Amino acid sequence: MTNSTSTNTIRAGLAGRREWTALGVLMLPLLLVSMDVSVLYFAIPAISADLEPTGTQQLWIFDIYAFVLAGLLMTMGSLGDRIGRRRLLLIGAAAFGAASLVAAYANSAETLIAARAVLGIGGATLMPSTMALVRTMFTDPGQRAKAIGIWSGVMTAGIALGSVLSGILVQYFWWGSVFLVNLPAMALLLVLGPILLPESKNPAPGRFDLVSVPLSMAAVLPVVYGLKEIPSEGVHPLYVASIATGLFFAALFVHRQRTAASPMISPALFRGRGFAPAVVLNLISSFAMMGSAFFTTQYLQSVLGKSAMEAALWALLPSLPIGMAAPVATQLVQKGVNRAYVVTTGFAIGAAGYGMLALAGTDSLWLVLAACAVLSSGIVMVISQMTDLALGAAPAEQAGAASSLLETGSEFGGALGMATLGSIGTAIYRHEIPSGAPAPAHETLGGALAVAGQLPGRAGEALVTAAREAFTGGMQGAALAGAALLVLAGTAAAVTLRRVTVRDEEAQPVAETEEAEPVKAMA
C-alpha cells in the first residue's frame, strides 16, 4: 500500500490527522518502556516468596533491564537509521511482548533475569525509534515541539505510574501480571504500526560498524554499574575501577567514531548548532531529576513511615503540574520567547524546588511533595526543549543516532545524579548519626531502623529519631548542592543557547529531501 497521504503531508511541512494518530500509537511502547523502570517496586516481595532468588539474583532481577537498555541504546539508534526505524520498532515490540510473556510465567530466578535482559534489548530498540519517528513525521518546528512535549509528558508519567500499577496488580492478581499488562499494548502496536507509521531510514548509511558495538557497551555498562552502586554501597575501589574502565573504553569509542569510514555515531552530529549543548543540558536535567528521587522515595517511606503503596500514591500528586510543564514551555517558545530564556527559567524553577527540599524537616510531607512538583516541572521544561533542539539540529537521516545519544546521556545523568547527590547525603548522614549508635545505623537509614527494632524501649525510639534527623540533614545538604548545580546550568544555558534561533535549529533542506524517498513506501 502506498502512503501517499503521509508523504504529501510531510512534503508540505505540516503533519495531519494521520501523523497525530500515529503519535498516539508511538506513545504505547514509550509508556511501557518507562513503566518497566519502576514496575518491580511492589512485585519483588511476591517474586522473592515464589522464586526464592539469592540476594545477588534479586539485584540482577532489578538492574539487568536498565543495564542492557543503557548499553544498547546507541547501537539500536544507529541500526534503526540503517534498516528503518519503523522496522526496528516493530521488531523490538515483538521481542518486548514475547519477553513479557516469559517473565510473567517464569518459574525460576534465572529465567526471570534472562527475560528482563530481553526486555532491556526490546526497550533499547523502542526508545530511540519512537523519538526518531517523531522527528521524521513532524518536520514543522511548531508541530514537532508539541509532539515532543507530549513525548516528554508520557515518559515522565510512565515512571510514576509503573510503581503504582505494580502495587495494584500484585494486590489483586499475582506478580506476573505486572508483565502481562505489556501484551495488549504491544499487540496493538504490531497491528497499527504498519498501517499508520511511515518507514524512514538513512538513504546512504554506509556499512554498519560492528567494532563500535562492543566498544559502546564497554563504555556505558561499567560506568552505569559503578554509579548505580556507589549511593548504596559507598565509594568502593571496585566501583571506582569500574567507572575508570568505562571511561577508558569511552575514549576508545570516541576515537573509533572519529576515524571509522562509517561510524556508529557521526561526529558531524555535534557540528549541528545547538546539538552538543542540548545533550549536555539534558544530561544535567536527568542528574537533577534522579538525584532528588533518591531522597524523596526514602523520605516518604523511611522518614514519614508510609508504606510502599502509600508512598507511591502520594508521589502521584505532583504529576498534574509536571504534565503541564512541557506544553507551557512549548507555547512560550512558539510565541516568540527565546528558547534560552525558557530553558534558563526551567533550571531556575528546578533550583527553587531543590531550595524548598532543603527546608524540609522530619515531618514535612506537603513541603516535600510541593518541592517535587516544582523541581520536576522545571526539569521537564528543560528536557522537552533540549529534546526538540537536539532533534531539530540533527539531520533527519541521523535521527536514530541523535535520539540514542540523548537517551544514553539521560541514563548517564540519572546514574550520576544518584551517585553524586546520594554520596553527599550519605556523608552528611554518617557525620550526624550519634557516634555511639550500632554499626548498621552508621551505614544507612534502613540499617538504623532495622537495628532500632531490636533495642529496648526508649533507646530504639531515640535511634529512630536521630537516624531520621540525620537522613533529613543529608537530604538538605544534597538539595543545596543540586540547587547550586542547576543555577550554574541555567547560567550556562543562557550563554550557550542565546544565539540559537529557530532557523538555526532546523536540519538542512537536503536532509529532508533525502528523507522523502524512504517515507513513500509502507508495508
N, C-alpha and C positions, 0 to 999 in steps of 0.2 A: 504494500500500500504506500502511495506517495504522500508525503507530508507537505503538500503544497501550502496549506493554510499556515502552518507553523513557519515554514521557510519564508513566505511572503511577509509575515508579521515581523520576523526577525530582521529581514532586509529593510523593512520600513522603519526599524528602530524602536517600535513600540510593541510590547507584548500584549496579547489579547486574552480572551477568556480561557483559551486552551492552555496557555502558559501558566496562568494563575491557578488553574485546576491542577496542572502538573506540579506546581509548587506544593499544593496540599498533599499530593501523593509523596513527594520527596520528604515531607515532614514526618511521615510514618517511620522510616528507618532511623532518621535523626533522633526522634523522641526515644525510640527503643534503645539505641546505642548509648545515649546519655543516661537513660534509666539504669542500664546494666552496670554503670559505675557504682551505684548505691543500692541495687536491688537485693543484695545479700545481707544487708544490715540486720534484719529481723529473722532471716531464714537460717542463719548459721547455728543457733542453738538446736533447732529441729534437725538440721543436717548432721550435726555432731552426734545427736542421740541416735540417729538412724544408721549413719555410715561409720561412726566411731573413727574419725580420722585422727592421726597423730597431730601434735602441735605444729610440726613443720607442714604437714599436708593441709591443715586448716589455713595456714598462712598462704599457701600456694593457691588454694581454692579462692581466696580473696584477691590475691595480687596478680595471678597469671594473666588475667584478662587485660589489665592495664598495661602490663609489661609488653605483651605481644602487640597490643594496639599501638603503643608508642613506638615500638621497634620497627613496625612495618608501614607506618603512615607515609613516609617519603617514597618507599618502594611502590606502594599501591597508587599513590598520586601520579607518579611518573608512568606506571603501567597503564593507568586509565587514559592518559594523554595519547598512548600508543595504540591500544586495542579498542578504545572507545569507552567513554565514561558511563554511558547507559549500560553497555555490555558488562563492564566490571561491576556496576551497581547491582545488576540482576544476579550475576554470579555470587556476589557477596551476600545478597538477600537469601539465595538458596542455601548457601553454606551456613548463614546465621540461623535460618529456620531449622535446618537439619541438626545443627549442634544444640539448639534449644530443646529439641525433642529428646536427644540423647541425654542431655543434662537433667531433664525433668525426670527421667526414669533410670538414672544412674544407680547402680547397686553397689558401687564401691567408690572410695575417695579417688582412686587413680582414674576411674572413668570420668568422674566429675571434673577433675583437673584437666584431663585431655579435652573434654567438651568445652570447658571455659577457655582453653587455649584456642580452639577453633572459633569460638565466639569472638575472641580478640582479632583473629585473622579476618573474619567477616566484618567486624567493626572497622578495621583499618581500610577495607575497601569502600565501606558505606560513607564514612565521614567526608573524605576529600571528594568523592564522587558527587555527593549532594551539593557541596559548595561550588564545585566546578560547573555543574549543570545549571545552578543559579546564575553563574557568571555568563554562560553561553546563551541561556534563554532570555535574560533580561539585559539587553545591550544599552537601553536608555538609562542614563545615570540616575534619574529620579526613581524610576521603577525598580532598578536594581537595589537602590538604597532601601526602599520599602521592603523588598523581598529579603534582604539581608537582616533588616530589623526583625522581621518575623522569624527568620532562621535563628537569630541570637536568642530571642524570647523562648522559642521551643527548646533550644539546647539547655538554657537555664532551668526551665520548668521541668525538663526530664530528670535532671539530677535531684531536684527537690521532690518530685513525685515518686521516684524509684523506691526510696526507703518507706514512704507511707504505704504505697501499693503493696510492697512485700509484707508489711505488717498485717494488712487487711487479708491478703491471700493466705498467709500462713495461719492466721487465726481461724479462718472459716474453711480452709481446704487443707492442703499439705504442701510441704516446701517445694515440691516440683512444679506447682502451679505458677511460681514466680518466673519460670522459664516458658511454660506453655502459653503465657499471655503474649509472647512474641509471635506465635504462629499465625493468627488471623491477619495481623498487620503485614507480615512478610508475604503471606499468600495474596493479599490484596495488591501489594506492590508488584508481585510477579505477574499478576493478571493485567493491571492497569498501566504498569511501566512501559511495556512495548507499544501500547496504544497512544499514550499521552506524552511520553518523554522523547525528545529528539535525540538522535545519536550525534555525537560530536567527538572529534579527536584531532590531534595534530596531523596535518596532511603530509608533513615531511619530518617525522620524529627522529630519524636515524636509528641505528642499532641500539637495542636495549643493553645497557652496561651492567652485565652480571657481576662484575667485580665490586660495583658500588653497593650491591645488596648486602653482603656480609659486613662491609665497612660501615654502612649506615646503622645496621643493628648493633655492631660492636661499639659504635659511638654513643648510641642512645641508651641501650639497656643498662650498662654498668653505671652510668650517671644517674638515671632514674632510680635504679635499685639503691645506690648509696644515699641519694637524697631522701628517699622514702623511709629508709631505716634509721637515719640519724635522729629524727624527732622522738622516736620511742626508745631507741637503744643507746643514744648518745654518740659522741664523736669517737668512734672506734677506728683503729688503724685499718681494719678490713674495709670499712665503708669509704674511708679517705682514699685507700688504694683503688677501690672500685671506681670512684669518681675520676681519679687520675688516669686510670686505664681508658675510661671512656673518652676523656679529653684528648688523649694520645691518638686514639682511633678517629676522633673528630677532626684532628689536624690532617690525618692521612686522607680522610674522606674529602675535606675541602681541597686538598692538593689534587686528588683524583678528578674532582669536578672542574678544576681549572685547567687540567691538562688533557683530559679524555676528549676524543673526537665527538662523541655523543654522550655527554654527561647526563646523569640521572636528574640533577638539578642544575639548570643552566645558570652560570654566573651572570648572564645578561639580565636575569630577573632583577638583580639588585641595582641595575642601572636605570630601572623604571623609577621615575621621580616619585618619591614617597613610599616606595615598597619597603626598603630597609627600615626606615623609622617605624612604619606600621607594624612590621614583625616584632621589633624590639619593644614597642609600647604595648603591643598585645601580650607579649610575654610578661611584662611588668604587671599588666592588669590581672593575668591569671595568678601571678605571685600574690597579689593583694587579696584576691578572692579566696584562694585555697588556704592562704596563711591565716585568714580570720576564721575560716571554717574549722581549722584545727582546734581553736579555743572554744568557739561558741557551742559546738556539739558537746564537748566535755562539760562546759559550764552548765548547760541545761540539765544534763543528766547527773553529773557528779557533784556539782556545787548546789544546784537547786533541788536535787533529789528526784527529778522527773524520771519516769520510766522511759524506755527507748521509744515506745509508741507515742507517749505524751510529748516527748521532746520533738519527734518528727512532726506531729500535728501543730505544735506551737511554731515550729520553724516554717510552716506554710504561710503564716500570717504576712511576712514581708513580701510575698510573691506578687501581690497586686501592684504596688509601686514599682517593683522591679520589672514587671511585664510592660509597664508604660514607659520605661526609660528609653529604650531603643527607638520607638516611634517618635517620641518627643525630640530626641537628638536628630533624627532624620528630618523632621519637619523644620527644625531650626536651620539646618544646612540648606534645605531646599528653598527656604525663604530668604536666603542670601547671607546668613550669618557665616562668617569664615569658619571652616572646619577646625582650625587651630584653636579658636575661642571655645568652641563646643567641647573639644577634647580636653582642653585645659580646665574648663568648668567641671567636666566629668571627674577629672582627677581631684579637683578641689572638693567636690561633693564626697568623693571616696575618702579623702583625708579627714573631712569633717566627721564621717561615720567612724573612722578609727579614733578620732578625738572623743567622740561620745563613748566608745567602748572603753577608753582609758579612764572614764569617770565611773565605771560600773563598780558596785560593791558586791558583797556576797549574797545580796537579796535584791537584785535589780533586773527582774525578768523583762519588764516593759522597756527599760532603757536599752538592754541588750538587743531586744527584738527591733527597736527603732534604729539602733546603730547598724544592725544587719541590713535593714531596709535602705538606709541612707547610703551606706558603703556599697552595697551591691548595685543599687540604682546608678550611682556614679560610674562604677566599673563597667556595667553593661552599656552605658552610653559610649564609653571609650571603645569597648570591644566591637560594637556594631559599626562604629565609624572607622576603626582600623581595618576591619574585615573588608568594608566597602572600598577603602582607599587602596589596600593591597591588591584586591581583585581587579579594580579599575586600572591600576598601574601595570598589571601583568598582561601580556598578550593573551588573547583568548585561546590560542593553541597550546599555551602552557598553563592553563587554568588549574589542571590537576596538580601539577608540581607546586604552584603557588599556594593552593589550598592546603596541601600536605605540609608545607613549611609553616604556615600559620598554626595548624593543628599540633605539629611537633613542638613548636615554640610554646604553645599553651600547656602541653604536657610537662615540658621542662620548667616553665614558670610556676605551675602548680606545685610540682615536687620541690622546687627551690624555695617557694614561699613557706611550705610546711616545715622544711628543714631549717631555714634561717630563723623565722619567727618562732617556730617550735623550740629551737635551741635557746633563743633568748629567754623565752618564757620558762623553760626548764631550769636554766641557770639561775634565774631570779627565784624560782620556787625552791630550789635546793639551798639557796642562800638564806631564805626567810623561814624555812621549816625549823623548828626548835632543834638544837644540836643533840638533845637527849632523846629524840624520837627514835623508834626502832629503825633498823637499816632499810626495810622495804619502803617506809614512809619517806625516806630521803630520795627515792628514785622517781616515783610518780604519785599523783593524787589517788589513782586507783589502788596503788600499793598501800597508801596510808589508810584508805577506807577499809581495805581488807583486813589489815592488821588491827585497826581500831576495834573491830568487832570482837577481837579476842582479848581485849583489855577490860579490866573490871571497871564498872560504874563510870565515875567522872573522868577517869584517865582516858577512856575511849572517846568520850564526848569532847574532851579538851583537844585530843589529837585531831579529831574530825574538824573542829572549828579552826585549829591552827593550819591544817592542810588546805582547807578551802580558802582561807585568807591568803595563804602563800600562793596558791594557784591563781587566785584573782589578781594578786600583785604581779605575777608573771604575765598574765593576760594584759594588764595595764601597761607594763613595760614594752611588751611586744607591739601593742597597739600604737604607742608613741613612735616606735621605730617604723611601723607601717605608715603612719601619718607623714613622717619625715620623708620616706621614700616617695610617697605619692605627691608631695609638694615638689620634690625635685623632678619627678616625672612630668608634672604639669608644666613646670618651667621649661623643661626640655621640649615638650610638645609645642609650647608657644613659640619657641625659637625655630624648631626644625620644620614645623608644618605651616608656618605663617605664609610662606610664599607658594605653597602648593594650591593651585586653583583647580576648579572642576575640570577645566580643559586639560591641564597638565596631568590629571589622574587617568585620563582615558588612554587605552591602548591605541596604537597606530591603526588607521583605517585598513592598512594592508592585512593586519591580523584578522579583522572582521571579515574581509573578503576571502582570505584563505579558509576561514572557518565555515563559510557559507555552503561549500560543496558537500562536506560530510553531513551537514544538517538536513540535506534534502531527503535522504532515504530513511525510512522507518520500517521495522520489521512488521 
